[in-house]
Amino acid sequence: MPRYEYRCRACGETFELNRAMKDANAPAACPSGHDDTVKLLSTVAFTGRGQAVPSPGAGGGCCGGACGC
């Protein structure tokens, strides 16, 4: 089951929830009980080899280091 990250606008707490993809945008109350939350976007990408792919500009070379230049 996918894990989604949310942030509470009332208290600023960041928390994660495991929920079905169809429920990803459903309201989520923070652990402190506030209802004003927003789902955060993830910037993590994975390859078929189980390694994280560096984001562009994360360092090294003309393409962020992905080509080994």
DAGIMO-V795259 format. One record per pair of residues at least 6 apart in sequence whose ideal C-beta (glycine too) atoms are under 7 Angstrom apart, sorted by the first residue. I is the first residue (numbers start at 1). J is the second residue. D is the distance in Angstrom with one decimal. If there is no record, write none. Layout:
BEGIN
i: {I,I}
j: {J,J}
d: {D,D}
END
This chain:
BEGIN
i: {1,1,1,2,3,3,4,4,4,4,4,5,5,5,5,6,6,6,6,6,6,6,7,7,7,7,8,8,8,8,8,9,9,9,10,10,11,11,11,13,13,13,15,15,17,24,25,27,28,29,29,30,43,44,45,46,46,47,54,54,54,55,56,57,58,58,59,61,61,62}
j: {18,19,20,21,16,18,16,17,19,24,39,14,16,40,42,15,17,28,37,38,39,40,14,37,38,40,30,32,34,36,37,36,37,38,34,36,30,32,34,30,31,32,30,31,28,39,39,35,37,35,37,37,55,52,53,52,53,53,64,65,66,64,64,64,64,65,65,67,69,69}
d: {4.8,6.7,6.4,5.8,5.4,5.3,6.7,5.6,6.3,5.6,5.9,6.4,5.1,4.5,6.8,5.7,6.6,5.1,4.8,6.6,5.4,6.4,4.9,6.6,5.7,5.8,3.7,6.9,5.0,6.7,5.1,4.3,6.6,6.3,3.9,5.1,6.6,5.5,6.0,5.4,6.7,6.3,6.0,5.7,5.7,6.8,6.6,6.6,5.2,5.4,6.9,5.6,6.0,6.2,4.4,6.4,6.9,5.7,5.2,5.7,6.3,6.7,4.4,5.9,5.2,7.0,5.6,6.6,4.0,5.8}
END
